[in-house]
Amino acid sequence: PPPHSIHTNPTLLLTMMQTATLLFATSLGAASAFTSSDVLRVSSQSQTSSTAVRMSDNAQQKPTSNSELADMAKSLNPAIGYWDPLALADADFWNQGNNATVGFLRQAEIKHGRVAMAAFVGYCVQSNFVFPWANTLAGDAFPGTDLSPEQQWDALPPAARWQIIGVVGLLELWDECGGGDPESVHYMKGGKPGRYPSFQLFRDEVHFILDLYDPFGKNKRMSQEKKDRRLLMEINNGRLAMLGIFGFLSADKIEGSVPGLTGIAIPYDGEVMAPFFADGSFFSTVSASASEAASDIISSASEVAIDAISSTSEVASVVASSL
């Protein structure tokens, strides 16, 4: 189903969040939030002016037209300009209309750019620095820099990896549900791509937590011109980071594929697209336990069936002998 089909009922959202948190609480610790930028809104200021990317509140915006996308592309990269070889700007995903499709694609680019920036910085940090505190409650240290970041991930306990993926999933859920704000407009229905909702509802109903975007309210005093410029920079930096992190991954996975990284890449024979590959499966011990449970059920069912057949045969034999 399309992303905006998720219900935004505040009570339901809090119940889902609290239930999910309880499921993770037994094995997962606290997690840090990464900072993200706020919303992106394209508005045509004049026929001769370039399109600006704006930041504002929850109000619904005018759908982004192809001409506005072209103007924004020129602002982002005058050398390349507007380039859409797959004609995605004219597509219609899930029969939701072109405006919804453009909103989805812009949200996807902004989100993936932010994740890639965090991943790129994380790769550089993990390659050169080991956190001094304990990694587990048992006091185990973090993997060392003699391992590549991919190998360091594989060396983490399964519970730690589930913690990271689980928290990211909860953040994604909160984003798609608009933070439980009934006035929030989904990015596929005219909302602002890239806007991450406040945690105000969570603060009111559960406990205090800082917002991901502008947690101390400093950007409220920033001029609109500076906001527009910085948000364009975010998109460009995100695009570069996506190329950068995949350059690192390619260099480690395929020797010599990135000549500039040949001297520093650490070969990795795992599977970068399977987060639990080191445990023998995509879903680690969870899928293994599920498989074992399924096998036990099938085995037990087979034994029951065999016993039933045997009993039926014995009864039939007794009946036949009596006749």
C-alpha positions in Angstrom: 0.0 0.0 0.0 1.1 3.6 -0.5 3.0 5.2 2.5 0.2 7.7 3.3 -2.3 4.8 4.0 -0.9 4.6 7.6 -3.4 5.9 10.1 -2.6 9.1 12.0 -4.7 8.5 15.1 -2.6 9.8 18.0 -3.8 7.2 20.5 -3.2 4.4 18.0 0.3 5.8 17.2 1.3 6.0 20.8 0.0 2.5 21.5 2.0 1.2 18.6 5.2 3.1 19.7 4.9 2.0 23.3 4.2 -1.6 22.3 7.2 -1.7 20.0 9.4 -0.1 22.6 8.4 -2.7 25.2 9.3 -5.5 22.7 12.8 -4.0 22.3 13.3 -2.9 25.9 14.4 -6.3 27.2 17.4 -6.5 25.0 18.0 -3.0 23.7 19.5 0.0 25.3 19.1 3.7 24.7 19.8 5.0 21.2 21.0 8.4 20.1 19.1 10.4 17.6 20.7 11.9 14.5 20.0 15.4 13.5 18.0 16.0 10.4 16.9 19.1 8.5 13.4 20.3 8.3 10.9 20.5 5.4 11.6 21.4 1.8 9.0 23.4 -0.1 9.4 24.7 -3.6 7.7 28.1 -4.3 8.0 30.2 -7.4 8.8 33.7 -6.3 8.6 35.3 -9.7 8.9 34.4 -13.4 12.5 35.4 -13.5 13.6 34.3 -10.0 15.0 30.9 -9.3 12.9 28.4 -7.3 13.6 28.5 -3.6 13.4 25.7 -1.1 11.4 26.8 1.9 10.9 25.7 5.5 7.5 26.2 7.2 4.9 24.5 9.4 2.3 21.9 8.6 0.2 23.9 6.1 -0.5 22.2 2.8 1.5 23.4 -0.1 0.9 23.8 -3.8 1.9 20.7 -5.7 5.4 20.9 -7.2 5.2 21.4 -11.0 7.8 20.2 -13.5 8.9 23.8 -14.2 9.5 24.3 -10.5 11.5 21.0 -10.4 13.6 22.3 -13.4 14.2 25.6 -11.6 15.3 23.8 -8.4 17.6 21.5 -10.4 19.3 24.5 -11.9 19.8 26.0 -8.5 21.2 22.7 -7.2 23.6 22.2 -10.1 23.7 24.8 -12.9 26.2 22.6 -14.9 23.8 19.7 -15.2 20.4 21.3 -14.7 17.2 19.3 -15.0 17.9 15.7 -15.8 15.2 13.1 -15.7 16.0 10.3 -18.2 13.4 7.9 -16.7 10.6 10.5 -16.8 9.9 9.9 -13.1 8.5 13.4 -12.7 5.6 12.3 -15.0 5.1 9.0 -13.3 2.1 7.8 -11.3 3.0 5.5 -8.5 0.2 3.3 -7.0 -2.3 5.2 -9.1 -2.1 8.1 -6.6 -1.5 10.8 -9.1 1.6 12.6 -10.4 1.7 15.1 -7.5 1.8 12.3 -5.0 4.6 10.6 -7.0 6.7 13.7 -7.1 6.2 14.1 -3.3 7.2 10.5 -2.7 10.4 10.8 -4.9 11.5 14.1 -3.3 10.9 12.6 0.2 12.9 9.5 -0.8 15.8 11.6 -2.1 16.0 13.8 1.0 15.7 10.9 3.4 18.3 8.7 1.6 20.6 11.7 1.4 20.4 12.2 5.2 21.0 8.5 5.8 23.9 8.5 3.4 25.5 11.5 5.2 25.2 9.8 8.5 26.6 6.6 7.0 29.6 8.3 5.3 30.5 10.1 8.5 30.0 6.9 10.5 32.3 5.0 8.1 35.1 7.5 8.5 34.7 7.6 12.3 34.6 3.8 12.6 37.7 3.4 10.5 39.8 5.7 12.7 38.2 5.7 16.2 37.0 3.2 18.8 34.5 4.4 21.4 36.1 4.1 24.8 33.0 3.0 26.7 31.7 -0.6 26.9 29.7 -2.0 24.0 27.6 -4.5 26.0 26.3 -4.8 29.6 28.9 -7.6 30.0 31.7 -5.0 29.5 32.8 -6.1 26.0 34.6 -3.4 24.0 33.6 -2.1 20.6 35.3 -3.8 17.6 38.6 -2.3 16.7 39.8 -0.3 13.7 41.7 -3.3 12.4 38.3 -4.4 11.1 36.4 -2.6 8.3 33.1 -0.9 9.3 31.3 -3.8 7.6 33.3 -6.3 9.7 32.6 -4.2 12.8 28.9 -4.4 12.1 29.1 -8.2 11.8 31.1 -8.3 15.0 28.4 -6.6 17.0 26.0 -8.8 19.1 22.7 -9.6 17.3 20.8 -7.6 20.0 22.9 -4.5 19.2 22.1 -4.7 15.5 18.4 -5.3 16.2 18.5 -2.2 18.5 19.8 0.0 15.7 17.4 -1.3 13.1 14.5 -1.3 15.5 15.0 2.3 16.6 15.3 3.4 12.9 12.1 1.6 12.3 10.3 3.4 15.1 11.6 6.8 13.8 10.3 5.9 10.4 6.9 5.0 11.9 6.7 8.3 13.7 7.6 10.2 10.5 5.0 8.4 8.4 2.3 9.0 11.0 3.1 12.7 11.3 4.0 12.4 14.9 0.3 11.9 15.8 -0.5 15.4 14.8 -4.0 15.4 13.1 -3.0 18.6 11.2 0.1 17.1 9.7 -0.1 16.7 5.9 1.6 13.6 4.4 4.2 14.4 1.7 2.2 12.5 -0.9 -0.9 14.6 -0.1 0.7 18.0 -0.4 2.8 18.0 2.7 6.4 19.2 2.7 9.0 16.5 1.7 11.8 16.2 4.2 9.9 17.6 7.2 10.3 15.4 10.3 7.6 15.9 12.9 8.1 17.0 16.4 8.1 14.6 19.4 5.7 16.8 21.3 3.1 14.1 21.6 5.7 11.7 22.8 7.0 14.2 25.4 3.4 14.9 26.6 2.4 11.2 26.9 5.6 9.2 27.6 8.8 11.1 28.6 11.0 14.0 27.5 13.0 13.7 24.3 14.6 16.3 22.1 13.3 16.9 18.5 15.5 15.6 15.7 15.3 18.9 13.9 16.4 22.1 15.6 16.1 20.7 19.2 17.1 24.0 20.8 15.1 26.3 18.5 18.1 28.2 17.2 17.0 28.1 13.5 13.9 30.1 14.3 16.0 33.2 14.2 17.7 32.3 10.9 16.8 34.3 7.9 14.7 32.7 5.2 17.4 33.3 2.6 19.9 31.4 4.7 17.4 28.6 5.3 16.8 28.3 1.5 20.6 28.2 0.8 21.3 25.6 3.5 18.5 23.3 2.4 19.8 23.3 -1.2 23.2 22.5 0.3 21.6 19.6 2.1 20.2 18.0 -1.1 23.6 18.4 -2.8 25.5 17.0 0.2 23.1 14.1 0.4 23.6 13.2 -3.3 27.4 13.3 -2.8 27.2 11.2 0.3 25.2 8.6 -1.5 28.0 8.3 -4.0 30.6 8.4 -1.3 29.2 5.6 0.9 28.7 3.3 -2.0 32.2 4.1 -3.1 33.5 2.8 0.2 31.3 -0.3 0.1 32.3 -1.1 -3.5 36.0 -0.7 -2.7 35.7 -3.1 0.2 33.5 -5.6 -1.6 35.1 -5.6 -5.1 38.9 -5.2 -5.0 40.1 -2.5 -7.4 36.6 -1.2 -8.3 37.4 2.3 -6.8 41.1 3.0 -7.8 41.3 6.0 -5.4 40.5 3.7 -2.4 42.7 0.7 -3.4 45.3 1.5 -0.8 43.0 1.9 2.2 40.1 -0.5 1.4 39.9 -3.6 3.6 38.5 -6.6 1.7 35.1 -7.8 2.9 33.7 -11.1 1.9 30.3 -10.7 3.6 27.0 -9.4 2.2 26.5 -5.6 2.7 22.8 -5.9 1.8 22.1 -8.6 4.4 22.5 -7.0 7.9 22.6 -10.4 9.6 24.7 -12.2 7.0 27.4 -13.1 9.6 24.8 -15.1 11.6 23.9 -17.2 8.5 20.7 -15.6 7.5 19.2 -12.2 6.7 17.1 -12.2 9.9 19.7 -13.8 12.2 18.6 -15.9 15.2 15.0 -14.8 14.7 14.6 -16.6 11.4 16.7 -19.5 12.6 14.4 -19.9 15.7 11.3 -19.6 13.5 12.7 -22.2 11.1 13.5 -24.5 14.0 10.0 -23.9 15.5 8.4 -24.7 12.1 10.5 -27.8 11.8 9.4 -29.0 15.3 5.8 -28.3 14.5 6.0 -30.2 11.2 7.8 -33.1 12.9 5.3 -33.2 15.7 2.4 -33.1 13.2 4.0 -35.9 11.2 4.4 -38.0 14.4 0.7 -37.4 15.3 -0.4 -38.3 11.8 1.7 -41.5 11.8 0.3 -42.5 15.2 -3.2 -41.8 14.0 -2.7 -43.9 10.9 -1.2 -46.7 13.0 -4.1 -46.6 15.4 -6.6 -46.6 12.5 -4.9 -49.6 11.0 -5.0 -51.5 14.3 -8.7 -50.7 14.7 -9.4 -51.8 11.1 -7.4 -55.1 11.7 -9.4 -55.8 14.9 -12.7 -55.1 13.1 -11.7 -57.3 10.2 -10.7 -60.2 12.4 -13.9 -60.0 14.3 -15.9 -60.3 11.1 
